[in-house]
Amino acid sequence: MQSMFREPFSGLSHLFAAFAAIAGLCILTVNATLHGDIWHITSFAIFGTSMFLLFMASAMYHLLPVSEQAQKVWKRIDHMMIFVLIAGTYTPFCLVPLRDSVGWILLAVIWGLAFTGILLKIFWIHAPRWLSTLIYIGMGWMILFATSPLSENLNENALLWLIAGGLSYTGGAVIYATKWPNPYPPHFGFHEIWHLFVIGGAFCHFWAIAFHLAIPADI
């Protein structure tokens, strides 16, 4: 296993998540089509696709035993997709419950920041770990600016899943930044734990979007 993959746990966990994201995209599309409108369908597809792209890029970067130069390319793609997923996750919330209030402004700001972050990763891939972490967390919690309209347009379960996802991502980002806990490196250290927190955050937001934005009834 060690000779076949560069970082087996990190890569395989996110490869599994990438395949799960394909199934999730199908569920999102079906629920949006059956219970929503064009805004649901479009925004859900963007979220599902961004989720798949993040996990597949991460899997390729951590699994492929390629040259050092190719690793640098995959590392850039991997880090760029983090910004794509953040913006992709915002999209359903901005275009469904927030569309008639602050949604369009928040959507423009978050995608603008995502493109800025992508450029940062292209030209400054070795930016300090703390800087990347602050950007990720800052973008993720910008949703707080829409607390009032969100609480008015989302049911309690949707809000709980949304918050749970944010906390999972934030916890993972802190672990990534501090490199702690780091129990069994290199097989299962802080990096592998961070990957699990990312999967947890994505699942929470998937559940909020697929089963609460499309279907108002509590599940």
C-alpha positions as CSV (number, residue, x, y, z in Angstrom):
1,M,0.0,0.0,0.0
2,Q,2.8,2.4,0.9
3,S,4.6,1.8,-2.4
4,M,1.4,2.2,-4.5
5,F,0.0,5.4,-2.9
6,R,1.7,8.5,-1.6
7,E,-0.7,9.1,1.3
8,P,-3.1,6.1,1.5
9,F,-5.5,7.2,4.2
10,S,-5.9,10.8,3.0
11,G,-6.2,9.8,-0.6
12,L,-8.5,6.8,-0.2
13,S,-10.8,8.5,2.2
14,H,-11.4,11.4,-0.2
15,L,-11.6,9.0,-3.2
16,F,-14.5,7.3,-1.3
17,A,-16.0,10.7,-0.6
18,A,-15.7,11.6,-4.3
19,F,-17.7,8.6,-5.3
20,A,-20.2,9.4,-2.6
21,A,-20.4,12.9,-4.0
22,I,-21.5,11.5,-7.3
23,A,-24.4,9.7,-5.6
24,G,-25.1,12.9,-3.6
25,L,-25.2,14.9,-6.8
26,C,-27.8,12.5,-8.2
27,I,-29.9,12.8,-5.0
28,L,-29.6,16.6,-5.1
29,T,-30.7,16.7,-8.7
30,V,-33.7,14.4,-8.1
31,N,-34.9,16.3,-5.0
32,A,-34.4,19.6,-6.7
33,T,-36.3,18.5,-9.8
34,L,-39.2,16.9,-7.8
35,H,-39.6,19.6,-5.2
36,G,-38.0,22.8,-6.4
37,D,-37.6,25.1,-9.3
38,I,-34.8,26.2,-11.7
39,W,-33.0,27.9,-8.8
40,H,-32.9,24.7,-6.8
41,I,-31.8,22.6,-9.8
42,T,-29.0,25.0,-10.8
43,S,-27.6,25.8,-7.3
44,F,-27.9,22.1,-6.1
45,A,-25.9,21.0,-9.2
46,I,-23.2,23.6,-8.6
47,F,-22.9,22.4,-5.0
48,G,-22.8,18.7,-5.9
49,T,-20.3,19.3,-8.6
50,S,-18.0,21.4,-6.4
51,M,-18.1,18.7,-3.7
52,F,-17.1,16.1,-6.3
53,L,-14.3,18.3,-7.7
54,L,-12.8,18.9,-4.2
55,F,-12.7,15.3,-3.2
56,M,-11.5,14.0,-6.5
57,A,-8.7,16.6,-6.7
58,S,-7.7,15.8,-3.2
59,A,-7.7,12.0,-3.9
60,M,-5.6,12.4,-7.0
61,Y,-3.0,14.6,-5.2
62,H,-2.7,12.3,-2.2
63,L,-2.7,9.0,-4.2
64,L,-0.9,9.4,-7.4
65,P,2.9,8.5,-7.3
66,V,3.8,11.1,-9.8
67,S,6.9,13.3,-10.4
68,E,7.7,16.2,-8.0
69,Q,6.6,18.7,-10.7
70,A,3.3,16.9,-11.2
71,Q,2.7,16.8,-7.5
72,K,3.1,20.6,-7.4
73,V,0.4,20.9,-10.1
74,W,-2.0,18.6,-8.2
75,K,-1.3,20.4,-5.0
76,R,-2.4,23.7,-6.6
77,I,-5.5,22.1,-7.9
78,D,-6.3,20.5,-4.6
79,H,-6.0,23.8,-2.7
80,M,-7.9,25.7,-5.4
81,M,-10.8,23.3,-5.1
82,I,-11.2,24.2,-1.4
83,F,-12.3,27.7,-2.5
84,V,-14.6,26.2,-5.2
85,L,-16.3,24.0,-2.6
86,I,-16.8,26.9,-0.1
87,A,-18.4,29.1,-2.8
88,G,-20.3,26.1,-4.2
89,T,-21.8,25.4,-0.7
90,Y,-22.9,29.0,-0.4
91,T,-24.7,28.9,-3.8
92,P,-27.9,27.0,-2.8
93,F,-28.4,29.1,0.3
94,C,-27.9,32.3,-1.6
95,L,-30.2,31.3,-4.5
96,V,-33.0,29.6,-2.6
97,P,-33.7,31.0,1.0
98,L,-31.7,34.2,0.5
99,R,-32.5,35.1,-3.1
100,D,-34.9,37.9,-2.2
101,S,-32.7,39.5,0.5
102,V,-28.9,39.6,0.8
103,G,-28.4,36.4,-1.3
104,W,-27.2,38.0,-4.5
105,I,-24.7,40.3,-2.7
106,L,-23.4,37.4,-0.6
107,L,-23.1,35.2,-3.6
108,A,-21.1,37.8,-5.6
109,V,-18.8,38.5,-2.6
110,I,-18.1,34.8,-1.9
111,W,-17.4,33.8,-5.5
112,G,-15.2,36.9,-5.8
113,L,-13.2,35.8,-2.8
114,A,-13.1,32.3,-4.2
115,F,-11.6,33.4,-7.5
116,T,-9.1,35.6,-5.5
117,G,-8.2,32.5,-3.4
118,I,-7.7,30.5,-6.6
119,L,-5.3,33.1,-7.9
120,L,-3.5,33.1,-4.5
121,K,-3.0,29.3,-4.8
122,I,-1.8,29.6,-8.4
123,F,0.9,32.2,-7.7
124,W,1.6,31.7,-4.0
125,I,1.1,28.0,-3.2
126,H,3.5,28.2,-0.3
127,A,1.5,30.9,1.5
128,P,1.7,30.6,5.3
129,R,-0.6,27.9,6.7
130,W,-2.2,30.3,9.1
131,L,-3.1,32.7,6.3
132,S,-4.9,30.0,4.2
133,T,-6.7,28.8,7.4
134,L,-7.9,32.3,8.2
135,I,-9.2,32.8,4.7
136,Y,-11.0,29.4,4.7
137,I,-12.6,30.1,8.1
138,G,-13.4,33.7,7.3
139,M,-15.2,32.8,4.0
140,G,-17.0,30.0,5.7
141,W,-18.5,32.1,8.5
142,M,-19.5,35.1,6.3
143,I,-22.9,33.4,6.4
144,L,-23.3,35.1,9.8
145,F,-24.1,38.3,7.9
146,A,-27.3,36.6,6.7
147,T,-28.3,35.2,10.1
148,S,-31.6,37.1,10.2
149,P,-33.0,36.1,6.8
150,L,-31.7,32.6,7.1
151,S,-33.4,32.1,10.4
152,E,-36.6,33.4,8.9
153,N,-36.4,31.1,5.8
154,L,-34.9,27.9,7.0
155,N,-36.4,25.4,9.4
156,E,-34.6,24.5,12.6
157,N,-33.2,21.2,11.3
158,A,-31.7,22.9,8.2
159,L,-30.0,25.5,10.5
160,L,-28.6,22.8,12.8
161,W,-27.1,20.9,9.9
162,L,-25.7,24.1,8.4
163,I,-24.1,25.0,11.8
164,A,-22.8,21.5,12.3
165,G,-21.1,21.6,8.9
166,G,-19.5,24.9,9.7
167,L,-18.2,23.7,13.0
168,S,-16.8,20.5,11.4
169,Y,-14.9,22.5,8.8
170,T,-13.7,25.0,11.4
171,G,-12.5,22.3,13.7
172,G,-10.7,20.6,10.9
173,A,-9.1,23.9,9.8
174,V,-7.8,24.5,13.4
175,I,-6.3,21.0,13.4
176,Y,-4.7,21.7,10.0
177,A,-3.3,25.0,11.2
178,T,-1.9,23.8,14.5
179,K,-0.9,20.3,13.4
180,W,-2.5,18.9,16.5
181,P,-3.6,16.3,17.5
182,N,-1.1,14.3,15.5
183,P,-1.4,10.8,17.0
184,Y,0.2,8.3,14.6
185,P,2.2,10.1,11.9
186,P,2.6,9.5,9.0
187,H,-0.1,6.9,8.9
188,F,-2.8,8.7,10.9
189,G,-1.8,12.2,11.9
190,F,-3.3,15.7,12.0
191,H,-3.6,15.7,8.2
192,E,-5.7,12.6,8.1
193,I,-7.9,13.8,10.9
194,W,-8.4,17.1,9.0
195,H,-9.6,15.1,6.0
196,L,-12.2,13.3,8.1
197,F,-13.5,16.7,9.4
198,V,-13.8,17.9,5.8
199,I,-15.9,14.8,4.9
200,G,-18.0,15.5,8.0
201,G,-18.6,19.1,7.1
202,A,-19.5,18.3,3.5
203,F,-22.0,15.6,4.6
204,C,-23.7,18.0,7.0
205,H,-24.1,20.6,4.3
206,F,-25.2,18.0,1.8
207,W,-28.0,16.9,4.2
208,A,-29.1,20.4,4.9
209,I,-29.3,21.2,1.2
210,A,-30.7,17.9,-0.2
211,F,-33.3,17.3,2.5
212,H,-34.2,20.7,3.9
213,L,-33.8,23.3,1.1
214,A,-35.6,21.1,-1.4
215,I,-38.1,19.6,0.9
216,P,-39.4,22.0,3.6
217,A,-40.8,19.2,5.8
218,D,-38.6,18.2,8.7
219,I,-36.7,14.9,8.1
